[in-house]
Amino acid sequence: MAAMGGIMIPATLWTAIVTLSIGFFYFYTAFRVGNLRGKHGIKAPATSGHPEFDCAYRVQLNTLEQMGIFLPFLWVAAFYPIRWPWLAPLIGLVWIIGRIIYMRGYMTDPNKRLAGAMMGGLTSAIMFIIAAGGVIKACIASLHVG
């Protein structure tokens, strides 16, 4: 549990807050795509047509792809922590920061997306290791109980 103004907040609640933040960020990317579709007159089902729209669309889709990898690891790590329960939501915050850096870079110049992409990939790999380690630890503990 982490203290916030004298109140202890469980790590799973922090994980839920991070998850909602990730969902909000994704909603923001989708909203931007919709606005840019209208601004540049790109009618559905077209998925390209103006460089600004194309970049925003790629940011949205890549974020969705990365969420599918990251979110399961985040929650497994939250429910089966190796040692520090607050580590999963903390890495989740770093993941969101990486996505913001990715978005800002991609919208400026697609070649500037790499720092954010690397942050995302690294945090996903770390989260996988933490989640897998936590599950292995829980399996070993359950073998000793039974």
URSULDA-V563782 format. One record per backbone hydrogen bond with DSSP energy under -0.5 kcal/mol. CO is the residue of the C=O (numbers start at 1). NH is the residue of the N-H. Records with the same first field share a line. If there is no record, write none. Layout:
# URSULDA-V563782
CO=NH ; NH
This chain:
# URSULDA-V563782
2=9
4=7
7=4 ; 9
8=10
9=2
10=13 ; 14
11=15
12=16
13=17
14=18
15=19
16=20
17=21
18=22
19=23
20=24
21=25
22=26
23=27
24=28
25=29
26=30
27=31
28=32
29=33
30=34
31=35
32=36
33=37
34=38
35=39
36=40
37=42
38=41
41=43
43=46
50=54
51=55
52=56
53=57
54=58
55=59
56=60
57=61
58=62
59=63
60=64
61=65
62=66
63=67
64=68
65=69
66=69 ; 70
67=71
69=73
70=74
71=75
72=76
73=77
74=78
75=79
76=80
83=85
84=87
85=88 ; 89
86=90
87=91
88=92
89=93
90=94
91=95
92=96
93=97
94=98
95=99
96=100
97=101
98=102
99=103
100=104
101=105
102=106
103=107
104=108
105=109
109=112
110=113
111=114
113=117
114=118
115=119
116=120
117=121
118=122
119=123
120=124
121=125
122=126
123=127
124=128
125=129
126=130
127=131
128=132
129=133
130=134
131=135
132=136
133=137
134=138
135=139
136=140
137=141
138=142
139=143
140=144
141=145
142=146
